[in-house]
């Protein structure tokens, strides 16, 4: 294993030495780290973590090079060909399809198309952002921060491409919607899209030093002026959230430092709180199944689940060692209508934050993310702030912390399918 890791590190070094600045920025986007420092040292660490977190790290590197269109590096460094990689990808693709699509569109857009698009978006994106945008990916990154575009919502991109007369690229976006977005809405593997009301906030501190695998959110403040531009909101646009209690909040604290703080926070928000500490992965799954089996837990206006655990990219470890873990998809699956018919709606808010093992090694470590979350929820209750705006405050607090502590950064993944305004008061 040590020899294999050493070989992969050598390959990563050779790849990075061969890329130019634009290719490095595209690589960071494909690796879901668009705001990351593009220095060779940072990129080397990020790529190494990505490769080590995949059971087929070599395929990850080869697919990256394929989408960077650096077939010469594929041949010289990875000792393979474009055709061989494409054949392997017919059985398995490891890079996010949304980011691959956006990267490919960026390569196919000419400067004239980009300038036309920037002009059309002048009322959507700040002027300084447009002036700094040197590629279509720069524009997409800013649109993602405004929550105008996401892997599940690409209509805005399709419309922009149509408006600059790139019908050919707009058709590729339409094909992506049919093949990915529509299918995911009906797939039990994408639970957060189908669960009705849970606000899920797993927080995992990685024992394995690695960067994010599903990072579609950002370490920078998310502007919400466009999202919140509608000044007059009718009652039909608000979720009903006035039962008493509001619903059940189950907290599973496998680390033991922040569960009590969350308990007090959600009690203040009028939830019936159920707190469990020091659970194994199996016990965590058993507790969650028990919660959704009890009909009375599903009678309120909302269901909240908070999990604090050590973990890896896609797994929670609980109090177990490496041989026993709980995949995040198995957590999401519990909240689908297939598993729990009582939850037959489509409104879910998923917030996931993680950091690396060095944080847990500190005595009496307290999660910066959970502290920021509880503070923002308390403020939101007093001000009657929308839940998305609450997380904008959290994102800002994490961003400021990361700037001051570059060696102990937190990463956030935020997704939601809310159709109305949600106020926790």
Backbone torsions as a table, in degrees:
resi	resn	phi	psi	omega
1	UNK	NA	-39.2	179.6
2	UNK	-63.7	-41.4	178.8
3	UNK	-65.2	-39.2	178.6
4	UNK	-63.5	-44.3	178.8
5	UNK	-63.1	-40.1	178.8
6	UNK	-63.4	-40.5	178.0
7	UNK	-63.9	-44.5	179.7
8	UNK	-62.4	-38.4	178.3
9	UNK	-64.1	-39.4	177.7
10	UNK	-64.0	-41.3	178.7
11	UNK	-63.8	-43.9	178.8
12	UNK	-59.9	-43.6	178.8
13	UNK	-59.9	-44.7	-179.4
14	UNK	-65.2	-37.7	179.4
15	UNK	-64.6	-50.9	-176.7
16	UNK	-63.4	-33.7	178.6
17	UNK	-67.9	-19.0	-174.9
18	UNK	-98.5	-7.9	-174.9
19	UNK	-95.1	145.6	173.8
20	UNK	-90.5	179.5	-175.5
21	UNK	-60.1	-44.7	-179.8
22	UNK	-63.8	-39.9	179.4
23	UNK	-67.0	-36.0	177.4
24	UNK	-64.6	-41.6	179.3
25	UNK	-66.1	-37.2	177.3
26	UNK	-68.0	-37.8	177.2
27	UNK	-61.5	-43.5	179.2
28	UNK	-61.7	-38.5	178.4
29	UNK	-65.9	-45.6	179.4
30	UNK	-62.8	-30.2	179.7
31	UNK	-88.0	9.8	176.7
32	UNK	62.9	34.2	177.8
33	UNK	-134.1	54.9	-172.1
34	UNK	-66.1	-27.3	-177.1
35	UNK	-94.3	6.5	-176.3
36	UNK	-76.4	150.3	174.2
37	UNK	-57.5	130.9	-176.1
38	UNK	-91.5	17.9	175.8
39	UNK	-65.9	152.9	-177.4
40	UNK	-59.6	-40.6	-178.1
41	UNK	-63.1	-45.6	-179.7
42	UNK	-66.9	-42.2	-179.7
43	UNK	-66.2	-36.7	178.7
44	UNK	-62.9	-44.4	179.6
45	UNK	-65.3	-42.5	-180.0
46	UNK	-62.4	-47.4	-178.9
47	UNK	-64.2	-39.1	179.2
48	UNK	-62.2	-42.6	178.5
49	UNK	-64.6	-41.4	178.8
50	UNK	-61.6	-47.2	-177.9
51	UNK	-64.5	-41.9	-179.4
52	UNK	-68.3	-25.5	-178.6
53	UNK	-81.4	-9.8	178.7
54	UNK	-100.6	141.3	176.9
55	UNK	-72.6	-17.0	173.8
56	UNK	-126.3	72.7	-177.2
57	UNK	-61.4	-34.4	179.6
58	UNK	-63.1	-39.8	178.5
59	UNK	-64.1	-37.0	178.6
60	UNK	-59.3	-47.7	180.0
61	UNK	-65.2	-41.5	-178.2
62	UNK	-66.9	-39.4	178.3
63	UNK	-67.2	-37.2	175.1
64	UNK	-58.3	-48.6	-178.6
65	UNK	-64.7	-35.1	178.2
66	UNK	-61.7	-46.1	-178.1
67	UNK	-78.3	-17.1	170.8
68	UNK	-82.2	-8.1	-179.8
69	UNK	62.3	34.2	176.3
70	UNK	-104.4	71.5	-176.9
71	UNK	-69.9	-22.6	178.2
72	UNK	-67.6	-38.1	177.6
73	UNK	-70.5	-35.9	175.6
74	UNK	-55.4	-44.8	-175.8
75	UNK	-74.2	-45.6	-173.5
76	UNK	-78.6	-41.0	-173.4
77	UNK	-95.4	-46.5	-176.2
78	UNK	-91.6	-5.3	176.2
79	UNK	57.1	42.0	178.4
80	UNK	-145.0	175.8	-177.0
81	UNK	-119.3	166.0	177.1
82	UNK	-58.8	-44.3	-178.7
83	UNK	-61.4	-41.7	-179.5
84	UNK	-64.1	-40.6	179.0
85	UNK	-67.5	-41.9	179.2
86	UNK	-63.5	-37.2	176.5
87	UNK	-65.1	-41.5	178.4
88	UNK	-63.1	-33.7	-177.7
89	UNK	-74.1	-15.1	175.1
90	UNK	-67.5	-21.9	179.5
91	UNK	-100.5	-29.0	-178.9
92	UNK	-158.1	130.9	174.4
93	UNK	-120.3	130.5	-173.7
94	UNK	-102.9	-23.0	179.6
95	UNK	-83.2	147.6	179.7
96	UNK	-61.5	128.5	-175.2
97	UNK	-63.0	-34.7	178.9
98	UNK	-61.2	-46.2	-178.2
99	UNK	-70.0	-34.0	174.8
100	UNK	-62.3	-43.9	179.8
101	UNK	-61.7	-47.6	-179.0
102	UNK	-63.7	-39.7	179.2
103	UNK	-64.7	-40.2	179.1
104	UNK	-66.9	-40.7	177.5
105	UNK	-62.9	-40.9	179.7
106	UNK	-59.1	-39.2	179.8
107	UNK	-70.3	-29.9	-175.7
108	UNK	-88.0	-13.2	179.1
109	UNK	-82.5	132.7	175.9
110	UNK	-85.9	169.8	-178.2
111	UNK	-60.1	-36.7	179.8
112	UNK	-64.6	-42.1	177.3
113	UNK	-61.9	-43.9	-178.6
114	UNK	-63.3	-43.4	179.8
115	UNK	-63.8	-38.4	177.9
116	UNK	-64.2	-41.7	179.8
117	UNK	-66.2	-42.0	178.8
118	UNK	-62.1	-36.5	177.1
119	UNK	-65.1	-43.4	-179.9
120	UNK	-65.7	-27.8	-177.8
121	UNK	-95.3	10.4	-175.9
122	UNK	-62.5	-25.8	178.5
123	UNK	-91.6	-5.7	-179.2
124	UNK	-100.7	-42.1	-177.4
125	UNK	-110.8	144.6	179.6
126	UNK	-58.6	148.0	-176.5
127	UNK	-59.1	-40.7	-178.3
128	UNK	-64.3	-32.4	176.8
129	UNK	-68.6	-39.9	179.9
130	UNK	-66.9	-37.2	179.8
131	UNK	-66.0	-33.3	-179.1
132	UNK	-81.7	-18.7	-176.1
133	UNK	-70.2	115.1	-179.7
134	UNK	-103.2	-8.0	-178.9
135	UNK	-150.4	168.5	176.8
136	UNK	-61.9	-33.7	178.7
137	UNK	-63.5	-37.4	176.7
138	UNK	-60.5	-38.9	178.8
139	UNK	-67.6	-44.9	-178.9
140	UNK	-62.1	-40.3	179.6
141	UNK	-59.6	-42.9	179.4
142	UNK	-68.8	-36.8	177.9
143	UNK	-67.5	-34.9	176.0
144	UNK	-64.1	-39.0	179.3
145	UNK	-65.2	-29.4	177.2
146	UNK	-84.3	0.4	-178.0
147	UNK	62.9	27.0	175.1
148	UNK	-86.6	-23.6	-176.1
149	UNK	-137.5	141.2	175.8
150	UNK	-156.1	170.3	177.7
151	UNK	-58.1	-24.0	-178.9
152	UNK	-96.8	-10.6	-175.8
153	UNK	-134.6	102.5	-175.4
154	UNK	-123.1	9.6	-179.4
155	UNK	-59.7	-38.0	-178.6
156	UNK	-63.1	-40.6	178.1
157	UNK	-64.3	-44.7	-179.9
158	UNK	-59.9	-42.6	179.5
159	UNK	-64.9	-41.6	178.4
160	UNK	-60.7	-43.2	180.0
161	UNK	-66.6	-37.0	176.5
162	UNK	-64.2	-39.5	-177.2
163	UNK	-68.7	-22.3	176.6
164	UNK	-103.1	18.4	175.0
165	UNK	62.7	32.0	172.9
166	UNK	-105.6	67.3	-177.4
167	UNK	-62.2	-33.1	-179.4
168	UNK	-61.2	-41.6	179.4
169	UNK	-76.1	-33.4	176.8
170	UNK	-62.3	-33.9	177.8
171	UNK	-67.2	-33.9	176.8
172	UNK	-65.1	-38.2	177.1
173	UNK	-66.2	-41.4	178.4
174	UNK	-62.1	-40.7	177.8
175	UNK	-64.4	-38.9	176.7
176	UNK	-60.7	-43.2	179.9
177	UNK	-59.4	-43.4	-177.9
178	UNK	-67.9	-44.0	-172.7
179	UNK	-81.9	-26.1	-175.0
180	UNK	-116.6	-59.2	-172.4
181	UNK	-62.1	-50.2	-178.2
182	UNK	-62.3	-43.8	-179.0
183	UNK	-65.5	-36.0	-178.4
184	UNK	-67.8	-29.9	179.5
185	UNK	-66.1	-19.1	-179.1
186	UNK	-114.2	8.3	-177.2
187	UNK	-95.6	130.2	176.9
188	UNK	-66.9	-9.3	178.9
189	UNK	-81.7	-9.2	-178.6
190	UNK	-117.6	66.7	-169.4
191	UNK	-63.5	-35.0	-173.6
192	UNK	-65.1	-17.3	177.6
193	UNK	-79.6	-19.5	-171.4
194	UNK	-115.9	-14.4	-179.1
195	UNK	-68.0	145.9	-170.5
196	UNK	-80.5	-48.4	-170.0
197	UNK	-138.7	-1.6	-174.4
198	UNK	-71.6	141.4	169.1
199	UNK	-104.4	105.0	-173.1
200	UNK	-99.4	127.2	-178.3
201	UNK	-132.1	70.7	176.2
202	UNK	-74.0	141.4	177.6
203	UNK	-130.8	113.6	-175.8
204	UNK	-120.2	129.5	175.5
205	UNK	-97.5	113.7	-170.8
206	UNK	-68.4	131.8	168.5
207	UNK	-78.8	-28.2	176.7
208	UNK	-96.8	125.5	-179.4
209	UNK	-71.4	114.5	-178.2
210	UNK	-158.8	157.1	178.6
211	UNK	-92.3	178.5	-171.2
212	UNK	-68.5	145.0	178.3
213	UNK	-98.1	-34.4	-177.2
214	UNK	-124.9	49.7	-174.1
215	UNK	-88.2	102.8	173.8
216	UNK	-107.6	-0.4	174.7
217	UNK	-102.3	-166.0	-165.5
218	UNK	-140.6	160.0	175.6
219	UNK	-100.3	29.7	179.5
220	UNK	-132.9	154.7	179.4
221	UNK	-56.0	135.7	179.4
222	UNK	-93.8	114.2	176.7
223	UNK	-64.5	138.5	-177.5
224	UNK	-124.5	13.1	-176.4
225	UNK	-63.2	-38.5	179.5
226	UNK	-70.1	-45.9	-179.0
227	UNK	-60.7	-32.4	-175.5
228	UNK	-104.4	20.2	-171.9
229	UNK	-68.0	-22.6	-178.9
230	UNK	-75.5	109.3	-173.0
231	UNK	-79.0	-26.1	-178.1
232	UNK	-108.9	114.1	-178.9
233	UNK	-109.8	125.7	178.7
234	UNK	-84.8	165.4	180.0
235	UNK	-61.4	-27.9	-179.9
236	UNK	-67.4	-18.3	-177.6
237	UNK	-95.3	6.5	179.6
238	UNK	-112.2	138.5	171.8
239	UNK	-70.9	140.7	173.5
240	UNK	-70.6	122.9	-177.0
241	UNK	-146.5	65.5	-175.4
242	UNK	-138.2	11.7	175.5
243	UNK	-70.1	160.8	176.6
244	UNK	-132.8	116.7	-3.9
245	UNK	-68.7	165.7	-178.6
246	UNK	-63.5	-28.3	-177.7
247	UNK	160.2	-164.6	-179.6
248	UNK	-103.6	138.7	171.9
249	UNK	-119.3	113.5	176.9
250	UNK	-101.1	127.7	-179.0
251	UNK	-117.7	124.6	176.7
252	UNK	-116.3	109.7	-175.6
253	UNK	-110.3	101.4	-179.1
254	UNK	-93.2	-0.1	178.9
255	UNK	-105.0	-37.9	171.6
256	UNK	96.7	7.7	-175.9
257	UNK	-108.4	-29.2	-169.7
258	UNK	-121.6	-3.6	-178.5
259	UNK	-61.3	-39.2	-179.8
260	UNK	-64.0	-38.6	178.3
261	UNK	-63.2	-44.3	177.5
262	UNK	-64.3	-37.9	179.2
263	UNK	-58.4	-47.3	-179.9
264	UNK	-65.2	-37.1	-179.2
265	UNK	-63.0	-47.6	-176.1
266	UNK	-78.6	-23.5	170.2
267	UNK	-64.8	-40.7	177.6
268	UNK	-64.8	-24.3	176.7
269	UNK	-89.6	10.9	173.7
270	UNK	71.1	33.5	172.7
271	UNK	-97.0	150.8	169.1
272	UNK	-82.6	109.9	-170.8
273	UNK	-98.0	132.5	175.2
274	UNK	-118.7	114.3	-175.7
275	UNK	-109.7	128.1	174.0
276	UNK	-122.0	140.8	179.4
277	UNK	-123.7	151.8	171.3
278	UNK	56.5	48.0	178.9
279	UNK	-92.9	147.8	170.9
280	UNK	-77.5	174.0	178.2
281	UNK	-61.7	-44.3	179.5
282	UNK	-64.3	-41.8	179.6
283	UNK	-65.7	-36.3	176.9
284	UNK	-60.3	-47.3	179.1
285	UNK	-62.9	-41.0	179.8
286	UNK	-63.8	-42.5	179.4
287	UNK	-63.5	-44.1	-179.5
288	UNK	-63.7	-40.4	177.2
289	UNK	-63.1	-39.6	179.0
290	UNK	-64.6	-37.3	-179.7
291	UNK	-62.0	-47.0	-174.8
292	UNK	-78.5	-15.0	176.7
293	UNK	-75.7	-26.6	-177.0
294	UNK	-84.1	112.7	-173.5
295	UNK	-56.7	-36.3	-177.0
296	UNK	-64.4	-22.9	179.2
297	UNK	-74.3	-12.9	-175.9
298	UNK	-109.5	12.0	-174.8
299	UNK	-87.7	-20.9	-177.7
300	UNK	-77.2	-170.1	-179.0
301	UNK	-85.7	-11.1	-178.7
302	UNK	-154.5	154.3	175.1
303	UNK	-126.8	125.5	-177.4
304	UNK	-116.8	137.5	176.0
305	UNK	-132.0	123.1	178.0
306	UNK	-121.7	126.3	179.4
307	UNK	-123.7	125.0	177.3
308	UNK	-114.3	118.5	-172.5
309	UNK	-155.7	156.0	161.9
310	UNK	-69.4	160.6	-179.4
311	UNK	-174.2	-177.7	172.1
312	UNK	-118.1	-162.9	-174.8
313	UNK	-58.6	-47.6	-174.6
314	UNK	-121.2	9.8	-174.5
315	UNK	-130.8	149.2	169.9
316	UNK	-102.3	138.0	-177.6
317	UNK	-98.2	-19.5	-175.5
318	UNK	58.8	-138.3	176.8
319	UNK	-95.3	6.5	-177.3
320	UNK	-81.1	168.0	169.6
321	UNK	-86.4	-166.6	-171.9
322	UNK	-67.7	-19.9	-173.0
323	UNK	-80.2	-9.4	178.6
324	UNK	-131.0	125.0	178.6
325	UNK	-149.6	173.1	-177.9
326	UNK	-127.5	117.1	-179.2
327	UNK	-70.9	139.8	-179.7
328	UNK	-60.3	-31.1	177.7
329	UNK	-62.4	-33.0	178.0
330	UNK	-69.8	-29.0	173.8
331	UNK	-70.1	-48.6	-179.7
332	UNK	-60.0	-38.7	-176.0
333	UNK	-60.5	-29.2	-179.3
334	UNK	-61.9	-24.9	-174.3
335	UNK	-101.6	17.0	176.7
336	UNK	-88.5	160.2	177.8
337	UNK	-66.2	-25.3	178.5
338	UNK	-64.2	-43.0	-178.8
339	UNK	-82.9	-39.5	-178.3
340	UNK	-130.5	92.2	-176.2
341	UNK	-57.3	-24.6	178.9
342	UNK	-62.0	-26.1	179.4
343	UNK	-96.8	61.4	-176.1
344	UNK	-100.9	57.6	172.9
345	UNK	-129.7	-157.4	-177.6
346	UNK	-142.2	30.6	-173.3
347	UNK	-116.9	109.0	-177.0
348	UNK	-142.4	148.9	178.3
349	UNK	-128.3	118.6	-174.2
350	UNK	-119.4	117.0	177.9
351	UNK	-122.1	124.9	-173.7
352	UNK	-133.6	126.4	179.6
353	UNK	-131.0	145.4	179.1
354	UNK	-150.0	159.6	175.9
355	UNK	-142.8	-171.0	-174.9
356	UNK	-104.7	-179.1	-170.7
357	UNK	-64.7	-24.5	-177.0
358	UNK	-62.5	-27.3	179.4
359	UNK	-66.2	-41.1	-178.2
360	UNK	-70.9	-20.9	-179.1
361	UNK	-74.6	-14.4	178.4
362	UNK	-76.5	140.2	179.3
363	UNK	-67.1	134.4	178.7
364	UNK	55.4	40.1	179.0
365	UNK	-60.5	134.3	173.9
366	UNK	-120.9	136.6	-176.5
367	UNK	-69.0	123.1	175.8
368	UNK	-63.5	-39.5	179.8
369	UNK	-61.7	-49.3	-177.4
370	UNK	-68.2	-34.5	175.5
371	UNK	-64.1	-45.0	178.2
372	UNK	-63.4	-38.3	179.9
373	UNK	-65.1	-47.3	-179.2
374	UNK	-65.2	-40.0	177.5
375	UNK	-61.3	-44.6	-178.5
376	UNK	-68.0	-35.7	177.5
377	UNK	-66.3	-39.8	177.2
378	UNK	-63.8	-43.9	178.0
379	UNK	-64.7	-41.9	-179.8
380	UNK	-62.1	-34.2	177.7
381	UNK	-65.5	-42.2	-178.9
382	UNK	-69.9	-38.0	-175.8
383	UNK	-93.5	-5.3	-172.7
384	UNK	56.7	59.1	-176.3
385	UNK	-93.8	140.5	177.2
386	UNK	-62.1	145.4	-174.5
387	UNK	-60.9	-36.9	177.8
388	UNK	-63.4	-40.0	179.1
389	UNK	-69.5	-31.3	174.1
390	UNK	-58.0	-43.8	-178.8
391	UNK	-75.3	-19.9	170.6
392	UNK	-63.2	-41.3	176.4
393	UNK	-63.5	-41.9	178.4
394	UNK	-60.9	-45.7	-179.5
395	UNK	-60.3	-39.5	178.1
396	UNK	-64.3	-40.9	179.0
397	UNK	-64.9	-40.3	178.4
398	UNK	-66.4	-40.6	179.4
399	UNK	-60.7	-44.9	179.9
400	UNK	-65.7	-39.8	177.5
401	UNK	-63.3	-43.9	-178.9
402	UNK	-63.6	-34.8	177.4
403	UNK	-64.3	-38.1	-178.6
404	UNK	-81.1	-21.9	-174.8
405	UNK	-132.2	68.3	-175.8
406	UNK	-62.1	-19.3	179.8
407	UNK	-91.3	-0.1	-178.0
408	UNK	-139.9	55.5	-171.7
409	UNK	-81.6	150.4	172.9
410	UNK	-105.2	145.8	177.1
411	UNK	-118.8	145.3	-176.9
412	UNK	-126.6	139.4	172.0
413	UNK	-123.4	120.0	-177.2
414	UNK	-125.8	124.1	176.5
415	UNK	-136.6	149.1	173.5
416	UNK	-158.0	156.9	174.9
417	UNK	-124.4	35.5	178.6
418	UNK	-67.3	138.6	178.9
419	UNK	-106.7	-10.5	-177.4
420	UNK	-137.4	179.5	175.6
421	UNK	-76.8	136.2	179.7
422	UNK	-123.8	117.3	179.0
423	UNK	-117.1	123.9	177.0
424	UNK	-92.1	95.4	-178.5
425	UNK	-139.5	NA	NA
